[in-house]
Amino acid sequence: MRRAIAIIFTAIVFVWLGPFITAPRGKKAETAFVYEPPEGFTKGPDTKDALVWTFIDSGPGARPSQPPSAVLTHSAKNISVEERDLAKLALEMPSAFDGCHWVHRRHEMRTRADGARVGMIEGDCDHDVDLAAFGLPPKTIKSRKLQLMFPDDEGTSIVTASYPTEQGTRWEPLFEATIAKAKGVATRVLPPPNWMYAAWAAAGLVIGWLVTALTQKKQTTT
């Protein structure tokens, strides 16, 4: 009976200590989140619940009516940026951007050099403009949105970048580069999976059995 209790106790210790030692741990940023858009963006006008940056391009081929922009909002929810959860969020994008025809392009999780992980969802967000009042046929404005989700100490900071579709190759890498420059990003991880607890429990049972067997053998020989 004592041996069985010792084996079970060892397994319990392994289940508690093993994942604690080996599983990745979350880490608070310990500072407020600060986002820095690509170079050339001008801040404002902000709204009550969002910070806004706009890029005004006066060069050849500029489109002042649809300038690239970045909007920072915040959610009190700890939004998961794991691949499978981003896939679920991507399904909600058509309703989140109901003013356009949403076509999903990609979603992925990026890991920063400090270990913090950031979610990313990209899609085309085209909308039709009715020009009948001007005697003209409808026109489709083609735009793209790149949404970045940064875990922070208060929830999740969400940056939504918007730009003309044909300028995607210009802005996508620049906005992706801002992932590494943002400050105040927390490291948030999932709890250890069930298989890890099971593996450590099995290891504890084996170690407990071996130790108690050796102890009994030693006691018998003496």
C-alpha positions as CSV (number, residue, x, y, z in Angstrom):
1,M,0.0,0.0,0.0
2,R,2.8,2.4,0.9
3,R,4.5,1.6,-2.4
4,A,1.4,2.4,-4.4
5,I,0.9,5.7,-2.5
6,A,4.6,6.6,-3.2
7,I,4.2,5.8,-6.9
8,I,1.0,7.9,-7.3
9,F,2.6,10.8,-5.3
10,T,5.6,10.7,-7.7
11,A,3.3,10.8,-10.7
12,I,1.5,13.8,-9.3
13,V,4.7,15.7,-8.7
14,F,5.8,15.0,-12.2
15,V,2.5,16.2,-13.6
16,W,2.8,19.5,-11.8
17,L,6.5,20.1,-12.1
18,G,7.2,18.7,-15.6
19,P,5.0,21.1,-17.7
20,F,6.0,24.0,-15.4
21,I,9.7,23.5,-16.3
22,T,9.5,22.5,-20.0
23,A,6.4,24.3,-21.4
24,P,6.8,27.9,-22.8
25,R,5.7,30.6,-20.4
26,G,3.9,33.9,-21.1
27,K,5.5,37.2,-20.1
28,K,4.0,40.6,-19.5
29,A,5.4,43.5,-21.4
30,E,5.4,45.7,-18.2
31,T,4.9,48.8,-20.4
32,A,2.2,50.4,-22.5
33,F,1.7,49.3,-26.1
34,V,3.2,51.8,-28.7
35,Y,2.8,51.3,-32.4
36,E,5.1,52.9,-35.0
37,P,3.7,52.9,-38.6
38,P,5.9,52.8,-41.7
39,E,7.9,56.0,-42.5
40,G,5.9,58.8,-44.1
41,F,2.6,58.3,-42.2
42,T,1.1,61.3,-40.5
43,K,-0.8,60.9,-37.2
44,G,-4.5,62.0,-37.0
45,P,-7.2,63.0,-36.9
46,D,-7.7,60.4,-34.1
47,T,-11.2,59.3,-32.9
48,K,-12.4,58.5,-29.4
49,D,-11.6,54.9,-29.7
50,A,-8.8,54.8,-32.3
51,L,-5.5,56.3,-33.3
52,V,-5.2,57.0,-37.0
53,W,-2.2,57.5,-39.3
54,T,-2.5,58.5,-43.0
55,F,0.0,58.5,-45.9
56,I,-0.4,61.3,-48.4
57,D,1.4,60.5,-51.6
58,S,1.9,63.4,-54.0
59,G,4.1,61.5,-56.4
60,P,3.2,60.1,-59.9
61,G,0.2,57.8,-59.8
62,A,-0.9,59.1,-56.4
63,R,-4.5,58.4,-55.4
64,P,-5.4,61.1,-52.8
65,S,-9.0,59.8,-52.6
66,Q,-7.8,56.5,-51.3
67,P,-4.6,57.2,-49.2
68,P,-3.0,54.3,-47.3
69,S,-3.9,54.4,-43.6
70,A,-3.3,52.6,-40.4
71,V,-5.9,52.5,-37.5
72,L,-5.0,51.3,-34.0
73,T,-7.9,50.1,-31.8
74,H,-7.8,48.1,-28.6
75,S,-9.8,45.1,-27.3
76,A,-9.9,44.1,-23.6
77,K,-10.1,40.4,-24.8
78,N,-6.9,38.3,-24.9
79,I,-7.3,37.3,-28.5
80,S,-5.4,34.2,-29.4
81,V,-3.0,34.5,-32.3
82,E,-2.5,30.8,-32.7
83,E,-2.9,29.5,-36.3
84,R,-6.1,27.6,-35.7
85,D,-7.7,30.6,-33.9
86,L,-6.7,33.0,-36.6
87,A,-8.4,30.7,-39.1
88,K,-11.6,31.1,-37.1
89,L,-11.2,34.9,-36.9
90,A,-10.7,35.0,-40.7
91,L,-14.2,33.6,-41.2
92,E,-15.6,36.6,-39.3
93,M,-13.9,39.2,-41.5
94,P,-16.8,39.5,-44.0
95,S,-19.1,40.6,-41.2
96,A,-16.4,42.8,-39.6
97,F,-15.9,44.6,-42.9
98,D,-19.5,44.5,-44.1
99,G,-19.1,47.6,-46.2
100,C,-17.0,45.7,-48.8
101,H,-16.7,42.4,-50.6
102,W,-14.1,40.6,-48.4
103,V,-11.9,37.9,-50.0
104,H,-9.5,36.2,-47.7
105,R,-5.9,36.0,-48.7
106,R,-3.9,34.6,-45.8
107,H,-3.5,34.4,-42.0
108,E,-0.4,33.5,-40.0
109,M,1.3,34.0,-36.7
110,R,4.7,35.8,-36.6
111,T,7.2,35.3,-33.7
112,R,9.3,38.3,-32.8
113,A,12.9,38.2,-31.7
114,D,11.8,38.6,-28.0
115,G,9.5,35.6,-28.3
116,A,6.2,37.6,-28.4
117,R,3.8,36.3,-31.0
118,V,1.7,38.5,-33.3
119,G,-1.3,37.5,-35.4
120,M,-1.9,38.6,-39.0
121,I,-4.9,38.4,-41.3
122,E,-4.9,39.8,-44.8
123,G,-7.7,40.1,-47.4
124,D,-9.1,42.1,-50.3
125,C,-11.8,44.5,-49.3
126,D,-13.4,45.8,-52.6
127,H,-16.5,48.0,-52.6
128,D,-18.7,49.4,-55.3
129,V,-19.4,53.1,-55.7
130,D,-22.7,54.2,-57.3
131,L,-22.1,56.9,-59.8
132,A,-25.5,56.9,-61.3
133,A,-26.1,60.5,-60.1
134,F,-23.3,61.6,-62.3
135,G,-24.5,59.6,-65.3
136,L,-21.7,57.1,-64.9
137,P,-21.6,53.3,-64.5
138,P,-20.7,51.9,-61.0
139,K,-17.1,51.8,-60.1
140,T,-15.3,49.2,-58.0
141,I,-12.7,50.5,-55.6
142,K,-10.1,47.8,-55.0
143,S,-8.4,47.9,-51.6
144,R,-6.6,45.6,-49.3
145,K,-6.5,45.3,-45.5
146,L,-3.8,43.8,-43.4
147,Q,-4.8,43.3,-39.7
148,L,-2.1,42.9,-37.1
149,M,-3.0,41.6,-33.6
150,F,-0.6,42.4,-30.8
151,P,-1.1,40.9,-27.4
152,D,-0.5,43.4,-24.6
153,D,-0.9,43.6,-20.8
154,E,-4.4,45.0,-21.1
155,G,-5.8,42.7,-23.8
156,T,-5.0,43.0,-27.5
157,S,-4.0,46.0,-29.7
158,I,-5.3,45.7,-33.3
159,V,-3.7,47.6,-36.2
160,T,-5.7,47.6,-39.4
161,A,-3.7,48.8,-42.4
162,S,-5.6,49.8,-45.6
163,Y,-4.1,50.6,-49.0
164,P,-5.0,50.2,-52.8
165,T,-4.7,46.7,-54.0
166,E,-2.2,47.5,-56.7
167,Q,0.1,49.0,-54.0
168,G,0.1,45.7,-52.0
169,T,3.7,44.8,-53.0
170,R,4.8,48.2,-51.7
171,W,3.0,48.3,-48.3
172,E,2.7,44.7,-47.2
173,P,6.4,44.2,-46.4
174,L,6.6,47.7,-44.7
175,F,3.6,47.0,-42.4
176,E,4.9,43.5,-41.6
177,A,8.2,45.1,-40.6
178,T,6.3,47.1,-38.0
179,I,5.7,43.9,-36.1
180,A,9.2,43.9,-34.8
181,K,9.3,47.6,-34.0
182,A,6.2,47.8,-31.8
183,K,6.8,48.3,-28.1
184,G,4.8,46.9,-25.2
185,V,4.0,43.5,-26.8
186,A,3.3,40.8,-24.3
187,T,4.3,37.1,-24.8
188,R,1.1,35.0,-24.6
189,V,1.1,31.3,-24.9
190,L,-1.4,28.5,-24.7
191,P,-1.5,26.2,-21.7
192,P,0.3,22.9,-22.0
193,P,-1.6,20.3,-24.1
194,N,-3.2,17.3,-22.4
195,W,-0.7,14.9,-24.0
196,M,2.1,16.7,-22.1
197,Y,0.4,16.1,-18.8
198,A,-0.2,12.4,-19.7
199,A,3.5,12.0,-20.7
200,W,4.8,13.4,-17.5
201,A,2.3,11.3,-15.5
202,A,3.5,8.2,-17.2
203,A,7.2,9.2,-16.5
204,G,6.3,9.8,-12.9
205,L,4.7,6.3,-12.6
206,V,7.8,4.7,-14.1
207,I,10.2,6.6,-12.0
208,G,8.1,6.0,-8.9
209,W,8.0,2.3,-9.6
210,L,11.7,2.0,-10.1
211,V,12.6,4.0,-7.0
212,T,10.3,2.1,-4.7
213,A,11.5,-1.2,-6.2
214,L,15.1,-0.3,-5.5
215,T,14.2,0.8,-2.0
216,Q,12.4,-2.4,-1.3
217,K,15.3,-4.5,-2.7
218,K,17.7,-2.5,-0.5
219,Q,15.6,-3.1,2.6
220,T,15.3,-6.8,1.8
221,T,19.1,-7.3,1.5
222,T,19.8,-5.5,4.7
